[in-house]
Amino acid sequence: MNIAAPSPNLSTAFRPKQRLGFNTRVSFNDDDGPAEGLRQGIDLFRQAERLGYQSGWAYQRHFDHYLSSPLPFFAAAGQHTRRITLGSAVIPMRYQDPILLAEAAGTTDLLIGGRLELALSTGANSAFDAVFGAVETDARTEGKRRQARFLSAIAGDVLHRVTEQDKGAPTGASLRVTPHSPGLRSRIRQGSASIESAIQAAELGIGLISGTVLHDQAEGETFGQYQARIIDTYRTHWLRIWNTTPPPVAVAASILVGTTAELRTVYAAYDLERRTAGIAASRPKGALAPAGTPAGAIISPVFQGEPEQVLDTVLSDPGLAAADELVLFLPPAFGLSENLRLLTDFATTVAPSLGWLPASDEDGSKQPA
């Protein structure tokens, strides 16, 4: 792989990208079935690591043709990789039991050598309440409550001291989540789609990842402008609260480098589909059609075209410029070979000019436990 030197002409407002990652739905279609989709998902992580990518992220989606339970998948993918971090983007806390999730997260993190990164959200889908059960408070309040409980659990806090009235454990015993994985809490992020969630992340002392759908933007504000404002708000509040350097911020973006005329045609068609169908674009065969883009939300642009064109638009986008890490959003209906082509072309033609250097086994790789 021919990696060029970082461009010396980067704008002072553009942060060189410390890490490069990707976000996959680990989708499957009705023809090949879920087992094949999971197998291809693991292979994608394995081969992306060979390309030098530092992070791989998977989206959680219940009751559809996507990954519904990320942690078992990460435990499996971690046995086929050595250094790439494995992360969820995102897990909606409204539908999680925080203690069971903490136990599973600790187990997974230990199995893969401390490479787990979880991005959480406090949003909800009201259609799922009929399955998971309704709550007395509103969904966001409940999501925040469960998130706080989860963070306390993975930090190793005492969750309960056994009393004389309790049964099954000695009186006075301190109940904590086991197995405990030291350092896991420092690798938790907030999936941020608004200023409010960025402030929430800073207050909780966790990292930030911004995705491809935002809401509550100011009138006339572009996606990139609002994303940059979200990131700046997070860093400002972090410094005020903790008086330390904020953690690196990741941004997911749809970046499709067309190195051939055929690829540029495919990517242009996806761009059009995303601009017209919104989040319903690129659905694998058999997947549910979403009800539509949430009211008031805006969807990120698709950066597609020839390598030089893509580079120029990435460099000039305020949100991508503000990020420390770029996470390539892979179209859900793309197969393994299409995704690998996309990752390879971006890594070899655009990423080096963003200040990125691929990871290698000499970069302190961690072995699976």
PyMOL commands that set and color helices and strands:
alter all, ss='L'
color gray80, all
select helices_A, chain A and resi 34-50+70-80+93-95+98-111+126-132+139-154+184-187+195-204+223-242+261-280+307-316+318-322+336-349+351-354
alter helices_A, ss='H'
color red, helices_A
select strands_A, chain A and resi 19-24+55-58+85-92+116-121+160-161+174-175+188-192+207-210+213-215+249-257+297-299+302-305+325-329
alter strands_A, ss='S'
color yellow, strands_A
deselect
rebuild
show_as cartoon
